[in-house]
């Protein structure tokens, strides 16, 4: 999966001399956590995060009155708060690499820079989550089987043949050898479930023939009930 297919191309930006208060309003109104800062040549000069704004905001214990606070905030520009020389990603690099860069640098977004070093988009943690959900088919296949299989040709096919024989439809297959004993790999198969009266027998046969780590059904109908509720 390439970054260019998952990034937001309609990027909201501000200039280096934008007041901190104005940048804060822009981020709140647009519900964004990161704001690329561009210079007069349209190049990325830095990036401003909601954490930068929080760190720069006066403490609630300040003795300044509201007028003094407003004046103070109006004099502080984003140039003095932004992270300069920010970590970036190219549009033809992978979403997985973007995730690594975010994880290793403890950041929640990356400006997307083309070969001319111009800003063409931004990719965020939310975009990464969307890509992950898409590639694993979480909205389509509600059951995931996790197995420890021999690392040999045909081992995955043996499992999928069993699942299909019970009426299950394969949505995605992921595999990893990391943190697994030599000669084996962990395989995660997400499926559209078979008819309810056959599911139990399918699980039993898989457990009889293979090492099943778990079989879990995601209850998507519970998503609505677990949404964050806001007052007012």
C-alpha positions as CSV (number, residue, x, y, z in Angstrom):
1,X,0.0,0.0,0.0
2,X,1.5,3.3,-1.1
3,X,1.2,6.5,0.9
4,X,-0.2,8.4,-2.1
5,X,-3.3,6.2,-1.9
6,X,-4.0,6.9,1.8
7,X,-2.7,10.4,2.4
8,X,-4.9,13.6,2.6
9,X,-4.0,15.7,-0.4
10,X,-6.1,18.7,0.5
11,X,-3.7,19.9,3.2
12,X,-4.4,22.8,5.5
13,X,-1.2,24.9,6.0
14,X,-0.2,28.2,7.5
15,X,2.8,30.5,7.1
16,X,5.7,30.8,9.5
17,X,4.4,34.2,10.9
18,X,0.9,33.0,11.7
19,X,0.1,33.8,15.4
20,X,-0.2,30.8,17.7
21,X,-3.8,31.7,18.6
22,X,-4.9,31.7,15.0
23,X,-3.1,28.3,14.4
24,X,-4.9,26.9,17.4
25,X,-8.3,28.0,16.1
26,X,-7.6,26.5,12.7
27,X,-6.6,23.2,14.2
28,X,-9.7,23.1,16.5
29,X,-12.1,24.1,13.8
30,X,-10.8,21.5,11.4
31,X,-10.3,18.8,14.0
32,X,-6.6,18.2,13.1
33,X,-3.7,17.5,15.4
34,X,-0.9,18.6,13.1
35,X,-0.4,21.7,11.0
36,X,2.3,21.9,8.3
37,X,4.1,25.2,8.2
38,X,5.2,26.5,4.8
39,X,7.7,29.2,3.9
40,X,7.4,31.8,1.2
41,X,8.5,29.3,-1.4
42,X,5.8,26.8,-0.6
43,X,8.3,24.4,1.0
44,X,7.7,22.8,4.4
45,X,9.5,24.8,7.0
46,X,8.2,22.8,10.0
47,X,5.2,21.2,11.5
48,X,3.1,22.3,14.5
49,X,1.3,19.7,16.7
50,X,-1.4,20.1,19.3
51,X,1.3,19.0,21.8
52,X,3.4,22.0,20.8
53,X,0.5,24.3,21.4
54,X,-0.3,22.8,24.7
55,X,3.3,23.1,25.9
56,X,3.4,26.7,24.8
57,X,0.1,27.7,26.4
58,X,0.1,29.7,29.7
59,X,-0.5,27.7,32.8
60,X,-4.0,28.0,34.4
61,X,-2.1,29.2,37.5
62,X,-0.9,32.3,35.7
63,X,-1.7,35.7,37.2
64,X,-2.3,37.4,33.8
65,X,-5.8,38.6,33.1
66,X,-7.6,37.6,29.9
67,X,-6.5,40.7,28.0
68,X,-2.9,40.1,28.8
69,X,-3.2,36.5,27.9
70,X,-4.8,37.3,24.5
71,X,-2.0,39.9,23.8
72,X,0.7,37.4,24.7
73,X,-0.8,34.7,22.5
74,X,-1.2,37.1,19.6
75,X,2.5,38.0,19.7
76,X,3.8,34.4,19.6
77,X,4.2,33.0,16.0
78,X,4.2,29.4,15.0
79,X,7.7,29.8,13.8
80,X,8.9,29.8,17.4
81,X,6.9,26.7,18.3
82,X,7.1,24.4,15.3
83,X,9.3,21.5,14.9
84,X,11.8,22.4,12.2
85,X,13.2,19.9,9.7
86,X,10.3,17.5,10.3
87,X,10.3,13.8,9.5
88,X,8.7,13.3,6.1
89,X,7.5,10.5,3.8
90,X,7.4,10.2,0.0
91,X,4.2,9.4,-1.9
92,X,5.6,6.3,-3.4
93,X,6.9,4.9,-0.1
94,X,4.7,2.4,1.7
95,X,2.2,3.0,4.5
96,X,4.1,0.4,6.5
97,X,7.2,2.5,6.3
98,X,5.2,5.6,7.3
99,X,4.0,3.7,10.4
100,X,7.6,2.8,11.3
101,X,8.7,6.4,11.0
102,X,5.8,7.5,13.2
103,X,6.5,4.8,15.8
104,X,10.3,5.4,15.9
105,X,9.9,9.2,16.2
106,X,6.8,9.1,18.5
107,X,4.8,11.3,16.2
108,X,1.2,11.1,14.9
109,X,1.6,12.4,11.3
110,X,4.0,12.9,8.5
111,X,4.1,15.6,5.7
112,X,4.2,13.9,2.3
113,X,6.9,15.5,0.1
114,X,7.4,14.9,-3.6
115,X,10.7,14.7,-5.6
116,X,10.7,18.5,-5.8
117,X,10.5,18.7,-2.0
118,X,7.1,20.3,-2.3
119,X,4.3,19.5,0.2
120,X,1.6,17.4,-1.6
121,X,-0.2,15.8,1.4
122,X,-0.2,14.6,4.9
123,X,-0.6,11.1,6.4
124,X,-1.8,10.6,10.0
125,X,-2.2,7.7,12.4
126,X,-5.9,7.7,11.5
127,X,-4.9,7.1,7.9
128,X,-2.7,4.2,9.0
129,X,-5.6,2.7,10.9
130,X,-7.9,3.0,7.9
131,X,-5.3,1.3,5.7
132,X,-4.8,-1.5,8.2
133,X,-8.6,-2.1,8.6
134,X,-8.9,-2.1,4.8
135,X,-6.1,-4.6,4.1
136,X,-7.2,-7.1,6.7
137,X,-10.9,-6.7,5.7
138,X,-12.0,-6.2,9.3
139,X,-15.4,-4.8,8.2
140,X,-16.1,-7.7,6.0
141,X,-14.6,-10.8,7.7
142,X,-15.8,-10.9,11.3
143,X,-13.9,-14.1,12.3
144,X,-10.2,-14.4,12.6
145,X,-8.3,-17.6,13.0
146,X,-4.7,-17.5,14.3
147,X,-2.5,-20.6,13.8
148,X,1.0,-21.7,14.3
149,X,2.0,-23.5,11.1
150,X,5.1,-25.3,9.8
151,X,7.0,-22.9,7.5
152,X,6.7,-25.0,4.4
153,X,5.0,-24.7,1.0
154,X,1.3,-25.6,1.1
155,X,0.8,-25.2,4.9
156,X,-1.5,-22.2,4.5
157,X,-3.4,-23.8,1.7
158,X,-4.2,-26.8,3.9
159,X,-5.9,-24.5,6.4
160,X,-7.8,-22.5,3.8
161,X,-9.1,-25.6,2.1
162,X,-10.6,-26.7,5.5
163,X,-12.2,-23.3,6.0
164,X,-13.7,-23.3,2.5
165,X,-15.0,-26.8,2.9
166,X,-17.3,-25.6,5.7
167,X,-18.5,-22.6,3.7
168,X,-16.2,-20.0,5.1
169,X,-14.9,-17.3,2.7
170,X,-11.3,-16.0,3.0
171,X,-11.0,-12.2,3.2
172,X,-7.3,-11.8,4.1
173,X,-4.3,-13.8,5.2
174,X,-1.4,-12.3,7.1
175,X,1.8,-14.1,8.1
176,X,4.8,-13.4,10.3
177,X,8.0,-15.2,11.3
178,X,9.0,-12.6,13.9
179,X,9.1,-13.9,17.5
180,X,8.2,-17.4,16.3
181,X,10.3,-20.5,16.8
182,X,12.4,-21.6,13.9
183,X,10.6,-23.6,11.2
184,X,7.2,-22.1,12.0
185,X,5.2,-19.0,11.4
186,X,2.1,-17.5,12.8
187,X,-0.7,-17.1,10.3
188,X,-3.8,-14.9,10.7
189,X,-6.8,-15.7,8.5
190,X,-9.8,-13.5,8.5
191,X,-13.0,-15.0,7.0
192,X,-16.6,-14.3,6.3
193,X,-18.0,-17.0,8.7
194,X,-19.6,-20.2,7.5
195,X,-23.2,-20.9,8.4
196,X,-23.7,-20.7,12.1
197,X,-24.5,-24.4,12.4
198,X,-21.2,-25.4,10.9
199,X,-18.9,-23.0,12.7
200,X,-18.4,-25.2,15.8
201,X,-17.4,-28.2,13.6
202,X,-15.0,-26.0,11.6
203,X,-13.2,-24.9,14.8
204,X,-13.0,-28.5,16.1
205,X,-11.5,-29.7,12.8
206,X,-9.0,-26.9,12.7
207,X,-8.0,-27.6,16.3
208,X,-7.7,-31.3,15.6
209,X,-5.4,-30.9,12.5
210,X,-3.4,-27.7,13.3
211,X,-2.1,-25.6,16.2
212,X,-4.9,-23.0,16.7
213,X,-3.8,-20.1,18.8
214,X,-7.3,-18.6,18.9
215,X,-10.5,-18.1,17.0
216,X,-12.2,-14.8,17.6
217,X,-15.4,-13.2,16.3
218,X,-15.3,-9.3,16.1
219,X,-18.8,-8.1,17.1
220,X,-19.1,-5.1,14.7
221,X,-22.6,-4.5,15.9
222,X,-21.1,-3.3,19.2
223,X,-19.2,-0.4,17.5
224,X,-22.0,2.1,17.9
225,X,-22.5,1.3,21.5
226,X,-18.8,1.9,22.2
227,X,-18.5,5.3,20.6
228,X,-17.2,8.3,22.6
229,X,-20.1,10.3,23.8
230,X,-19.8,14.1,24.1
231,X,-22.0,16.2,26.3
232,X,-24.1,19.2,25.2
